[in-house]
Amino acid sequence: MVSEIISWGVKPRMVTGDSWYSGVENLKFLKNQKLGFLFGIEKNRTVSNEPRKYCQISTLAIPEEGLRTHLKEFGFIKLFRKDFKKEDSRHYILYLPDEEKIQDITRNEFITIHDTHWGSGLKTKLS
C-alpha cells in the first residue's frame, strides 16, 4: 500500500500500524523510503543499549520519555511503553529518517501520534 501511495507522488510524514506490520522487512522498506513510522512491537523483540548485548524489550526499564535504543537487524529507534487500565502494557517503536532527531521526540509527541492512529485523539460530534 505504501508503494502505491508513493507512486501517486504522496510522501506521508509518518506511517503507523500495529505489531502485525513491524517485521524487519517492512521496517527496512520504510527506512529505505525515508519515511518515519510508529508501530506496536511485541515484547519479545530484542534491542541493545550496549554493542552486541541484546535483551528482550519486556526486560527493560523504559523511561516515560522513551528510550533511544538499537533494534536488532534494523537500527536506532525510540522505544515507548504505554500502560492500559484493563490490560498489560504495550510497546511501540518510533523511527525518523533523521536519526539524530529521534532523541528529541517527547512523550507528548508519541501520545499524539499514537492517539491519532488509534482514533482515541479524534472526537466527532454527531447531531
MODELLER restraints for C-alpha pairs under 7 A, 6 or more apart:
rsr = mdl.restraints
at = mdl.atoms
rsr.add(forms.Gaussian(group=physical.xy_distance, feature=features.Distance(at['CA:13:A'], at['CA:35:A']), mean=6.60, stdev=0.5))
rsr.add(forms.Gaussian(group=physical.xy_distance, feature=features.Distance(at['CA:13:A'], at['CA:36:A']), mean=6.36, stdev=0.5))
rsr.add(forms.Gaussian(group=physical.xy_distance, feature=features.Distance(at['CA:14:A'], at['CA:35:A']), mean=6.38, stdev=0.5))
rsr.add(forms.Gaussian(group=physical.xy_distance, feature=features.Distance(at['CA:14:A'], at['CA:36:A']), mean=4.76, stdev=0.5))
rsr.add(forms.Gaussian(group=physical.xy_distance, feature=features.Distance(at['CA:14:A'], at['CA:37:A']), mean=4.98, stdev=0.5))
rsr.add(forms.Gaussian(group=physical.xy_distance, feature=features.Distance(at['CA:15:A'], at['CA:36:A']), mean=6.25, stdev=0.5))
rsr.add(forms.Gaussian(group=physical.xy_distance, feature=features.Distance(at['CA:15:A'], at['CA:37:A']), mean=4.49, stdev=0.5))
rsr.add(forms.Gaussian(group=physical.xy_distance, feature=features.Distance(at['CA:15:A'], at['CA:38:A']), mean=6.36, stdev=0.5))
rsr.add(forms.Gaussian(group=physical.xy_distance, feature=features.Distance(at['CA:16:A'], at['CA:37:A']), mean=5.54, stdev=0.5))
rsr.add(forms.Gaussian(group=physical.xy_distance, feature=features.Distance(at['CA:16:A'], at['CA:38:A']), mean=4.78, stdev=0.5))
rsr.add(forms.Gaussian(group=physical.xy_distance, feature=features.Distance(at['CA:16:A'], at['CA:39:A']), mean=5.51, stdev=0.5))
rsr.add(forms.Gaussian(group=physical.xy_distance, feature=features.Distance(at['CA:16:A'], at['CA:117:A']), mean=6.43, stdev=0.5))
rsr.add(forms.Gaussian(group=physical.xy_distance, feature=features.Distance(at['CA:17:A'], at['CA:38:A']), mean=6.68, stdev=0.5))
rsr.add(forms.Gaussian(group=physical.xy_distance, feature=features.Distance(at['CA:17:A'], at['CA:39:A']), mean=4.87, stdev=0.5))
rsr.add(forms.Gaussian(group=physical.xy_distance, feature=features.Distance(at['CA:17:A'], at['CA:40:A']), mean=6.58, stdev=0.5))
rsr.add(forms.Gaussian(group=physical.xy_distance, feature=features.Distance(at['CA:18:A'], at['CA:39:A']), mean=5.31, stdev=0.5))
rsr.add(forms.Gaussian(group=physical.xy_distance, feature=features.Distance(at['CA:18:A'], at['CA:40:A']), mean=4.54, stdev=0.5))
rsr.add(forms.Gaussian(group=physical.xy_distance, feature=features.Distance(at['CA:19:A'], at['CA:39:A']), mean=6.00, stdev=0.5))
rsr.add(forms.Gaussian(group=physical.xy_distance, feature=features.Distance(at['CA:19:A'], at['CA:40:A']), mean=4.25, stdev=0.5))
rsr.add(forms.Gaussian(group=physical.xy_distance, feature=features.Distance(at['CA:19:A'], at['CA:41:A']), mean=4.59, stdev=0.5))
rsr.add(forms.Gaussian(group=physical.xy_distance, feature=features.Distance(at['CA:19:A'], at['CA:42:A']), mean=6.31, stdev=0.5))
rsr.add(forms.Gaussian(group=physical.xy_distance, feature=features.Distance(at['CA:22:A'], at['CA:39:A']), mean=6.11, stdev=0.5))
rsr.add(forms.Gaussian(group=physical.xy_distance, feature=features.Distance(at['CA:22:A'], at['CA:40:A']), mean=6.97, stdev=0.5))
rsr.add(forms.Gaussian(group=physical.xy_distance, feature=features.Distance(at['CA:22:A'], at['CA:41:A']), mean=6.29, stdev=0.5))
rsr.add(forms.Gaussian(group=physical.xy_distance, feature=features.Distance(at['CA:24:A'], at['CA:73:A']), mean=6.95, stdev=0.5))
rsr.add(forms.Gaussian(group=physical.xy_distance, feature=features.Distance(at['CA:24:A'], at['CA:74:A']), mean=6.52, stdev=0.5))
rsr.add(forms.Gaussian(group=physical.xy_distance, feature=features.Distance(at['CA:28:A'], at['CA:74:A']), mean=6.71, stdev=0.5))
rsr.add(forms.Gaussian(group=physical.xy_distance, feature=features.Distance(at['CA:31:A'], at['CA:97:A']), mean=6.65, stdev=0.5))
rsr.add(forms.Gaussian(group=physical.xy_distance, feature=features.Distance(at['CA:34:A'], at['CA:97:A']), mean=5.19, stdev=0.5))
rsr.add(forms.Gaussian(group=physical.xy_distance, feature=features.Distance(at['CA:35:A'], at['CA:96:A']), mean=6.88, stdev=0.5))
rsr.add(forms.Gaussian(group=physical.xy_distance, feature=features.Distance(at['CA:35:A'], at['CA:97:A']), mean=6.04, stdev=0.5))
rsr.add(forms.Gaussian(group=physical.xy_distance, feature=features.Distance(at['CA:36:A'], at['CA:95:A']), mean=5.24, stdev=0.5))
rsr.add(forms.Gaussian(group=physical.xy_distance, feature=features.Distance(at['CA:36:A'], at['CA:96:A']), mean=4.32, stdev=0.5))
rsr.add(forms.Gaussian(group=physical.xy_distance, feature=features.Distance(at['CA:36:A'], at['CA:97:A']), mean=5.80, stdev=0.5))
rsr.add(forms.Gaussian(group=physical.xy_distance, feature=features.Distance(at['CA:37:A'], at['CA:94:A']), mean=5.64, stdev=0.5))
rsr.add(forms.Gaussian(group=physical.xy_distance, feature=features.Distance(at['CA:37:A'], at['CA:95:A']), mean=5.28, stdev=0.5))
rsr.add(forms.Gaussian(group=physical.xy_distance, feature=features.Distance(at['CA:37:A'], at['CA:96:A']), mean=6.76, stdev=0.5))
rsr.add(forms.Gaussian(group=physical.xy_distance, feature=features.Distance(at['CA:38:A'], at['CA:92:A']), mean=6.67, stdev=0.5))
rsr.add(forms.Gaussian(group=physical.xy_distance, feature=features.Distance(at['CA:38:A'], at['CA:93:A']), mean=5.60, stdev=0.5))
rsr.add(forms.Gaussian(group=physical.xy_distance, feature=features.Distance(at['CA:38:A'], at['CA:94:A']), mean=4.46, stdev=0.5))
rsr.add(forms.Gaussian(group=physical.xy_distance, feature=features.Distance(at['CA:38:A'], at['CA:95:A']), mean=6.61, stdev=0.5))
rsr.add(forms.Gaussian(group=physical.xy_distance, feature=features.Distance(at['CA:39:A'], at['CA:92:A']), mean=5.47, stdev=0.5))
rsr.add(forms.Gaussian(group=physical.xy_distance, feature=features.Distance(at['CA:39:A'], at['CA:93:A']), mean=5.51, stdev=0.5))
rsr.add(forms.Gaussian(group=physical.xy_distance, feature=features.Distance(at['CA:39:A'], at['CA:94:A']), mean=6.76, stdev=0.5))
rsr.add(forms.Gaussian(group=physical.xy_distance, feature=features.Distance(at['CA:40:A'], at['CA:91:A']), mean=5.79, stdev=0.5))
rsr.add(forms.Gaussian(group=physical.xy_distance, feature=features.Distance(at['CA:40:A'], at['CA:92:A']), mean=4.29, stdev=0.5))
rsr.add(forms.Gaussian(group=physical.xy_distance, feature=features.Distance(at['CA:40:A'], at['CA:93:A']), mean=6.45, stdev=0.5))
rsr.add(forms.Gaussian(group=physical.xy_distance, feature=features.Distance(at['CA:41:A'], at['CA:91:A']), mean=5.51, stdev=0.5))
rsr.add(forms.Gaussian(group=physical.xy_distance, feature=features.Distance(at['CA:41:A'], at['CA:92:A']), mean=5.35, stdev=0.5))
rsr.add(forms.Gaussian(group=physical.xy_distance, feature=features.Distance(at['CA:41:A'], at['CA:93:A']), mean=6.62, stdev=0.5))
rsr.add(forms.Gaussian(group=physical.xy_distance, feature=features.Distance(at['CA:42:A'], at['CA:91:A']), mean=6.75, stdev=0.5))
rsr.add(forms.Gaussian(group=physical.xy_distance, feature=features.Distance(at['CA:43:A'], at['CA:56:A']), mean=6.62, stdev=0.5))
rsr.add(forms.Gaussian(group=physical.xy_distance, feature=features.Distance(at['CA:43:A'], at['CA:57:A']), mean=5.12, stdev=0.5))
rsr.add(forms.Gaussian(group=physical.xy_distance, feature=features.Distance(at['CA:43:A'], at['CA:58:A']), mean=4.90, stdev=0.5))
rsr.add(forms.Gaussian(group=physical.xy_distance, feature=features.Distance(at['CA:43:A'], at['CA:91:A']), mean=6.62, stdev=0.5))
rsr.add(forms.Gaussian(group=physical.xy_distance, feature=features.Distance(at['CA:44:A'], at['CA:56:A']), mean=5.03, stdev=0.5))
rsr.add(forms.Gaussian(group=physical.xy_distance, feature=features.Distance(at['CA:44:A'], at['CA:57:A']), mean=5.96, stdev=0.5))
rsr.add(forms.Gaussian(group=physical.xy_distance, feature=features.Distance(at['CA:44:A'], at['CA:58:A']), mean=6.40, stdev=0.5))
rsr.add(forms.Gaussian(group=physical.xy_distance, feature=features.Distance(at['CA:45:A'], at['CA:56:A']), mean=5.44, stdev=0.5))
rsr.add(forms.Gaussian(group=physical.xy_distance, feature=features.Distance(at['CA:45:A'], at['CA:57:A']), mean=5.89, stdev=0.5))
rsr.add(forms.Gaussian(group=physical.xy_distance, feature=features.Distance(at['CA:46:A'], at['CA:54:A']), mean=5.81, stdev=0.5))
rsr.add(forms.Gaussian(group=physical.xy_distance, feature=features.Distance(at['CA:46:A'], at['CA:55:A']), mean=5.13, stdev=0.5))
rsr.add(forms.Gaussian(group=physical.xy_distance, feature=features.Distance(at['CA:46:A'], at['CA:56:A']), mean=4.40, stdev=0.5))
rsr.add(forms.Gaussian(group=physical.xy_distance, feature=features.Distance(at['CA:46:A'], at['CA:57:A']), mean=5.90, stdev=0.5))
rsr.add(forms.Gaussian(group=physical.xy_distance, feature=features.Distance(at['CA:46:A'], at['CA:71:A']), mean=6.30, stdev=0.5))
rsr.add(forms.Gaussian(group=physical.xy_distance, feature=features.Distance(at['CA:46:A'], at['CA:72:A']), mean=5.81, stdev=0.5))
rsr.add(forms.Gaussian(group=physical.xy_distance, feature=features.Distance(at['CA:47:A'], at['CA:54:A']), mean=5.21, stdev=0.5))
rsr.add(forms.Gaussian(group=physical.xy_distance, feature=features.Distance(at['CA:47:A'], at['CA:55:A']), mean=5.66, stdev=0.5))
rsr.add(forms.Gaussian(group=physical.xy_distance, feature=features.Distance(at['CA:47:A'], at['CA:56:A']), mean=6.39, stdev=0.5))
rsr.add(forms.Gaussian(group=physical.xy_distance, feature=features.Distance(at['CA:47:A'], at['CA:57:A']), mean=6.50, stdev=0.5))
rsr.add(forms.Gaussian(group=physical.xy_distance, feature=features.Distance(at['CA:47:A'], at['CA:69:A']), mean=6.45, stdev=0.5))
rsr.add(forms.Gaussian(group=physical.xy_distance, feature=features.Distance(at['CA:47:A'], at['CA:70:A']), mean=5.28, stdev=0.5))
rsr.add(forms.Gaussian(group=physical.xy_distance, feature=features.Distance(at['CA:47:A'], at['CA:71:A']), mean=4.47, stdev=0.5))
rsr.add(forms.Gaussian(group=physical.xy_distance, feature=features.Distance(at['CA:47:A'], at['CA:72:A']), mean=5.49, stdev=0.5))
rsr.add(forms.Gaussian(group=physical.xy_distance, feature=features.Distance(at['CA:48:A'], at['CA:54:A']), mean=4.46, stdev=0.5))
rsr.add(forms.Gaussian(group=physical.xy_distance, feature=features.Distance(at['CA:48:A'], at['CA:55:A']), mean=6.39, stdev=0.5))
rsr.add(forms.Gaussian(group=physical.xy_distance, feature=features.Distance(at['CA:48:A'], at['CA:69:A']), mean=6.00, stdev=0.5))
rsr.add(forms.Gaussian(group=physical.xy_distance, feature=features.Distance(at['CA:48:A'], at['CA:70:A']), mean=5.11, stdev=0.5))
rsr.add(forms.Gaussian(group=physical.xy_distance, feature=features.Distance(at['CA:48:A'], at['CA:71:A']), mean=6.67, stdev=0.5))
rsr.add(forms.Gaussian(group=physical.xy_distance, feature=features.Distance(at['CA:49:A'], at['CA:69:A']), mean=5.48, stdev=0.5))
rsr.add(forms.Gaussian(group=physical.xy_distance, feature=features.Distance(at['CA:49:A'], at['CA:70:A']), mean=6.52, stdev=0.5))
rsr.add(forms.Gaussian(group=physical.xy_distance, feature=features.Distance(at['CA:62:A'], at['CA:80:A']), mean=6.77, stdev=0.5))
rsr.add(forms.Gaussian(group=physical.xy_distance, feature=features.Distance(at['CA:62:A'], at['CA:81:A']), mean=6.81, stdev=0.5))
rsr.add(forms.Gaussian(group=physical.xy_distance, feature=features.Distance(at['CA:64:A'], at['CA:107:A']), mean=6.71, stdev=0.5))
rsr.add(forms.Gaussian(group=physical.xy_distance, feature=features.Distance(at['CA:65:A'], at['CA:106:A']), mean=5.78, stdev=0.5))
rsr.add(forms.Gaussian(group=physical.xy_distance, feature=features.Distance(at['CA:65:A'], at['CA:107:A']), mean=4.91, stdev=0.5))
rsr.add(forms.Gaussian(group=physical.xy_distance, feature=features.Distance(at['CA:66:A'], at['CA:78:A']), mean=6.16, stdev=0.5))
rsr.add(forms.Gaussian(group=physical.xy_distance, feature=features.Distance(at['CA:66:A'], at['CA:79:A']), mean=5.35, stdev=0.5))
rsr.add(forms.Gaussian(group=physical.xy_distance, feature=features.Distance(at['CA:66:A'], at['CA:80:A']), mean=4.68, stdev=0.5))
rsr.add(forms.Gaussian(group=physical.xy_distance, feature=features.Distance(at['CA:66:A'], at['CA:107:A']), mean=6.90, stdev=0.5))
rsr.add(forms.Gaussian(group=physical.xy_distance, feature=features.Distance(at['CA:67:A'], at['CA:78:A']), mean=5.31, stdev=0.5))
rsr.add(forms.Gaussian(group=physical.xy_distance, feature=features.Distance(at['CA:67:A'], at['CA:79:A']), mean=5.03, stdev=0.5))
rsr.add(forms.Gaussian(group=physical.xy_distance, feature=features.Distance(at['CA:67:A'], at['CA:80:A']), mean=6.66, stdev=0.5))
rsr.add(forms.Gaussian(group=physical.xy_distance, feature=features.Distance(at['CA:68:A'], at['CA:76:A']), mean=6.83, stdev=0.5))
rsr.add(forms.Gaussian(group=physical.xy_distance, feature=features.Distance(at['CA:68:A'], at['CA:77:A']), mean=5.74, stdev=0.5))
rsr.add(forms.Gaussian(group=physical.xy_distance, feature=features.Distance(at['CA:68:A'], at['CA:78:A']), mean=4.25, stdev=0.5))
rsr.add(forms.Gaussian(group=physical.xy_distance, feature=features.Distance(at['CA:68:A'], at['CA:79:A']), mean=6.23, stdev=0.5))
rsr.add(forms.Gaussian(group=physical.xy_distance, feature=features.Distance(at['CA:68:A'], at['CA:103:A']), mean=6.29, stdev=0.5))
rsr.add(forms.Gaussian(group=physical.xy_distance, feature=features.Distance(at['CA:69:A'], at['CA:76:A']), mean=5.55, stdev=0.5))
rsr.add(forms.Gaussian(group=physical.xy_distance, feature=features.Distance(at['CA:69:A'], at['CA:77:A']), mean=5.72, stdev=0.5))
rsr.add(forms.Gaussian(group=physical.xy_distance, feature=features.Distance(at['CA:69:A'], at['CA:78:A']), mean=6.13, stdev=0.5))
rsr.add(forms.Gaussian(group=physical.xy_distance, feature=features.Distance(at['CA:70:A'], at['CA:76:A']), mean=4.31, stdev=0.5))
rsr.add(forms.Gaussian(group=physical.xy_distance, feature=features.Distance(at['CA:70:A'], at['CA:77:A']), mean=6.14, stdev=0.5))
rsr.add(forms.Gaussian(group=physical.xy_distance, feature=features.Distance(at['CA:71:A'], at['CA:77:A']), mean=6.60, stdev=0.5))
rsr.add(forms.Gaussian(group=physical.xy_distance, feature=features.Distance(at['CA:77:A'], at['CA:93:A']), mean=6.13, stdev=0.5))
rsr.add(forms.Gaussian(group=physical.xy_distance, feature=features.Distance(at['CA:77:A'], at['CA:94:A']), mean=5.63, stdev=0.5))
rsr.add(forms.Gaussian(group=physical.xy_distance, feature=features.Distance(at['CA:77:A'], at['CA:95:A']), mean=5.04, stdev=0.5))
rsr.add(forms.Gaussian(group=physical.xy_distance, feature=features.Distance(at['CA:77:A'], at['CA:102:A']), mean=6.91, stdev=0.5))
rsr.add(forms.Gaussian(group=physical.xy_distance, feature=features.Distance(at['CA:78:A'], at['CA:93:A']), mean=5.59, stdev=0.5))
rsr.add(forms.Gaussian(group=physical.xy_distance, feature=features.Distance(at['CA:78:A'], at['CA:94:A']), mean=5.10, stdev=0.5))
rsr.add(forms.Gaussian(group=physical.xy_distance, feature=features.Distance(at['CA:78:A'], at['CA:95:A']), mean=6.55, stdev=0.5))
rsr.add(forms.Gaussian(group=physical.xy_distance, feature=features.Distance(at['CA:78:A'], at['CA:102:A']), mean=6.28, stdev=0.5))
rsr.add(forms.Gaussian(group=physical.xy_distance, feature=features.Distance(at['CA:79:A'], at['CA:92:A']), mean=5.76, stdev=0.5))
rsr.add(forms.Gaussian(group=physical.xy_distance, feature=features.Distance(at['CA:79:A'], at['CA:93:A']), mean=4.68, stdev=0.5))
rsr.add(forms.Gaussian(group=physical.xy_distance, feature=features.Distance(at['CA:79:A'], at['CA:94:A']), mean=6.47, stdev=0.5))
rsr.add(forms.Gaussian(group=physical.xy_distance, feature=features.Distance(at['CA:80:A'], at['CA:91:A']), mean=5.71, stdev=0.5))
rsr.add(forms.Gaussian(group=physical.xy_distance, feature=features.Distance(at['CA:80:A'], at['CA:92:A']), mean=5.18, stdev=0.5))
rsr.add(forms.Gaussian(group=physical.xy_distance, feature=features.Distance(at['CA:80:A'], at['CA:93:A']), mean=6.39, stdev=0.5))
rsr.add(forms.Gaussian(group=physical.xy_distance, feature=features.Distance(at['CA:81:A'], at['CA:89:A']), mean=6.42, stdev=0.5))
rsr.add(forms.Gaussian(group=physical.xy_distance, feature=features.Distance(at['CA:81:A'], at['CA:90:A']), mean=5.69, stdev=0.5))
rsr.add(forms.Gaussian(group=physical.xy_distance, feature=features.Distance(at['CA:81:A'], at['CA:91:A']), mean=4.53, stdev=0.5))
rsr.add(forms.Gaussian(group=physical.xy_distance, feature=features.Distance(at['CA:81:A'], at['CA:92:A']), mean=6.32, stdev=0.5))
rsr.add(forms.Gaussian(group=physical.xy_distance, feature=features.Distance(at['CA:82:A'], at['CA:89:A']), mean=5.53, stdev=0.5))
rsr.add(forms.Gaussian(group=physical.xy_distance, feature=features.Distance(at['CA:82:A'], at['CA:90:A']), mean=5.39, stdev=0.5))
rsr.add(forms.Gaussian(group=physical.xy_distance, feature=features.Distance(at['CA:82:A'], at['CA:91:A']), mean=6.38, stdev=0.5))
rsr.add(forms.Gaussian(group=physical.xy_distance, feature=features.Distance(at['CA:83:A'], at['CA:89:A']), mean=4.31, stdev=0.5))
rsr.add(forms.Gaussian(group=physical.xy_distance, feature=features.Distance(at['CA:83:A'], at['CA:90:A']), mean=6.49, stdev=0.5))
rsr.add(forms.Gaussian(group=physical.xy_distance, feature=features.Distance(at['CA:95:A'], at['CA:102:A']), mean=6.62, stdev=0.5))
rsr.add(forms.Gaussian(group=physical.xy_distance, feature=features.Distance(at['CA:96:A'], at['CA:102:A']), mean=6.01, stdev=0.5))
rsr.add(forms.Gaussian(group=physical.xy_distance, feature=features.Distance(at['CA:115:A'], at['CA:121:A']), mean=4.67, stdev=0.5))
rsr.add(forms.Gaussian(group=physical.xy_distance, feature=features.Distance(at['CA:116:A'], at['CA:122:A']), mean=6.55, stdev=0.5))
